[in-house]
Amino acid sequence: MDSRTKTTLTTLIFTALIAIPALATDLDTTAILDIVEGITVTETSALNFGDVALNTGTMTVGTDGAVTDPDFLSFDAATVSQGVFSINAIAGNAYDIVITENVPAVGLILDNFQINIDGGADEAGANSFIGVTLSAATSTLNLGADITVDALTASLGDGQTIGYQVSVNFN
């Protein structure tokens, strides 16, 4: 074999070896994330409808604790109060607030929730409030709602409760 053939052959073999992809390789890289403070909700004051007569009808406790009672259910409004919650979250972000009855009571229906944040305008949304902006790291949520009593199925008794859940999530 002459030297020219050897050089050509060597060049071809070297070129072929370079063109073969590597069978294994390593790549160091990074993951990216933002760590934000979690959301906390604390009940400051319970939603309280006070003493309610065993009659069929609906009454409302507003976000300011005021009673609207077209069916004359309120027997003694001395203990009536709106629900008050403290929400700790990132100021300026939008949140979804969902309120749902989760432990019903026979003959009683809790619905048509209203909220206001830090004493602002009332928002009525039945149970979903989408895109609520919290302007402070700690905000006050005032909660009002309707209570509907069915006199045929509701029971007499003190301290009756209807369970509900307040959920606050990033929008």
C-alpha positions as CSV (number, residue, x, y, z in Angstrom):
1,M,0.0,0.0,0.0
2,D,1.4,3.3,-0.9
3,S,1.5,6.2,1.5
4,R,-1.2,8.1,-0.4
5,T,-3.6,5.2,0.0
6,K,-2.7,4.9,3.7
7,T,-3.4,8.6,4.2
8,T,-6.7,8.4,2.4
9,L,-7.7,5.3,4.4
10,T,-6.6,6.9,7.7
11,T,-8.6,10.1,6.9
12,L,-11.7,8.1,6.0
13,I,-11.5,6.0,9.2
14,F,-10.9,9.1,11.3
15,T,-13.8,10.9,9.6
16,A,-16.1,7.9,10.2
17,L,-15.2,7.8,13.8
18,I,-15.9,11.5,14.3
19,A,-19.3,11.1,12.6
20,I,-20.5,8.3,14.9
21,P,-22.6,9.8,17.7
22,A,-21.5,9.2,21.3
23,L,-23.2,6.3,22.9
24,A,-23.5,8.1,26.2
25,T,-23.2,11.7,27.4
26,D,-23.8,13.8,30.5
27,L,-25.4,17.2,30.6
28,D,-25.5,19.2,33.9
29,T,-28.5,21.6,34.0
30,T,-30.7,23.3,36.6
31,A,-34.4,23.3,37.5
32,I,-36.1,26.7,38.1
33,L,-38.7,27.5,40.7
34,D,-40.1,30.4,42.8
35,I,-40.9,29.6,46.4
36,V,-43.8,31.6,47.7
37,E,-45.3,31.9,51.1
38,G,-48.3,29.6,51.5
39,I,-51.8,30.8,52.1
40,T,-53.4,30.6,55.6
41,V,-56.9,31.2,56.6
42,T,-57.9,31.7,60.3
43,E,-61.4,32.2,61.6
44,T,-61.6,35.3,63.8
45,S,-65.4,35.3,64.4
46,A,-68.0,32.7,63.6
47,L,-70.9,33.4,61.3
48,N,-73.8,33.5,63.7
49,F,-77.5,33.8,62.9
50,G,-78.5,34.1,66.6
51,D,-81.8,32.9,67.8
52,V,-84.0,31.8,64.9
53,A,-87.7,30.9,65.2
54,L,-88.9,27.6,63.9
55,N,-90.8,29.0,60.9
56,T,-90.3,28.4,57.2
57,G,-88.3,31.2,55.5
58,T,-85.0,32.8,54.8
59,M,-82.9,35.4,56.5
60,T,-79.6,37.0,55.6
61,V,-76.7,38.1,57.7
62,G,-74.7,40.6,55.7
63,T,-70.9,41.1,55.6
64,D,-71.3,43.9,58.2
65,G,-73.5,41.7,60.5
66,A,-76.7,43.4,59.6
67,V,-79.8,41.2,59.4
68,T,-82.3,41.2,56.5
69,D,-85.3,39.2,57.6
70,P,-88.3,39.4,55.3
71,D,-89.8,36.2,56.7
72,F,-89.5,37.3,60.4
73,L,-87.2,34.4,61.5
74,S,-84.9,36.4,63.7
75,F,-86.0,35.9,67.3
76,D,-83.2,37.7,69.1
77,A,-80.5,39.3,67.0
78,A,-78.2,40.1,70.0
79,T,-75.7,37.5,69.0
80,V,-75.9,37.8,65.2
81,S,-72.5,38.4,63.5
82,Q,-70.9,38.0,60.2
83,G,-68.1,35.5,59.8
84,V,-64.6,37.1,60.0
85,F,-61.5,35.5,58.7
86,S,-57.9,36.5,58.5
87,I,-56.2,35.6,55.2
88,N,-52.4,35.6,55.0
89,A,-51.2,35.5,51.4
90,I,-49.1,37.4,48.8
91,A,-50.3,41.0,48.5
92,G,-51.4,42.1,45.0
93,N,-52.1,38.5,43.8
94,A,-55.5,37.3,42.6
95,Y,-57.1,34.4,44.4
96,D,-60.2,32.3,44.0
97,I,-62.3,32.0,47.2
98,V,-64.8,29.2,47.3
99,I,-67.2,28.7,50.2
100,T,-69.2,25.4,50.4
101,E,-71.5,23.9,52.9
102,N,-69.9,20.6,53.9
103,V,-71.8,19.4,56.9
104,P,-75.5,20.1,56.3
105,A,-78.2,20.2,59.0
106,V,-81.6,18.7,58.5
107,G,-84.1,21.5,57.6
108,L,-81.4,24.2,57.3
109,I,-79.7,25.4,54.1
110,L,-76.7,27.8,54.2
111,D,-76.1,29.5,50.8
112,N,-75.9,32.7,48.8
113,F,-72.6,33.8,50.4
114,Q,-71.4,37.3,50.2
115,I,-67.8,38.6,51.0
116,N,-65.9,41.7,51.3
117,I,-62.2,42.1,51.7
118,D,-60.8,44.7,54.2
119,G,-64.1,46.5,54.3
120,G,-64.3,47.0,50.6
121,A,-67.4,46.6,48.4
122,D,-69.5,43.5,48.9
123,E,-69.2,40.8,46.4
124,A,-72.0,38.3,45.9
125,G,-71.2,35.1,44.1
126,A,-73.3,32.3,45.6
127,N,-70.2,30.4,46.7
128,S,-67.4,31.2,44.2
129,F,-65.4,34.4,44.1
130,I,-63.0,34.3,41.2
131,G,-60.0,36.6,40.8
132,V,-60.2,38.4,44.2
133,T,-57.2,40.6,44.7
134,L,-55.8,40.8,48.2
135,S,-54.1,44.2,48.6
136,A,-52.2,43.3,51.8
137,A,-50.2,40.4,53.1
138,T,-52.8,40.0,55.8
139,S,-56.4,40.7,54.7
140,T,-59.7,40.5,56.5
141,L,-62.5,38.5,54.9
142,N,-66.0,39.4,56.1
143,L,-68.6,36.7,55.2
144,G,-72.3,36.9,55.1
145,A,-74.9,34.3,54.0
146,D,-78.5,33.3,53.8
147,I,-80.0,30.7,56.2
148,T,-83.2,29.0,55.0
149,V,-85.3,27.2,57.6
150,D,-87.8,24.5,56.7
151,A,-90.1,24.3,59.7
152,L,-91.3,20.8,58.8
153,T,-87.9,19.2,59.0
154,A,-85.7,21.5,61.2
155,S,-85.3,20.6,64.8
156,L,-85.6,22.8,67.9
157,G,-82.4,23.1,69.9
158,D,-79.5,25.4,71.0
159,G,-76.1,25.5,69.3
160,Q,-77.1,24.0,66.0
161,T,-74.3,24.1,63.5
162,I,-73.9,23.9,59.7
163,G,-70.4,23.1,58.6
164,Y,-68.9,25.1,55.7
165,Q,-65.5,25.4,54.2
166,V,-63.6,28.5,53.1
167,S,-61.0,27.7,50.4
168,V,-58.5,30.2,49.2
169,N,-56.4,29.3,46.2
170,F,-54.1,31.1,43.7
171,N,-56.0,32.2,40.7
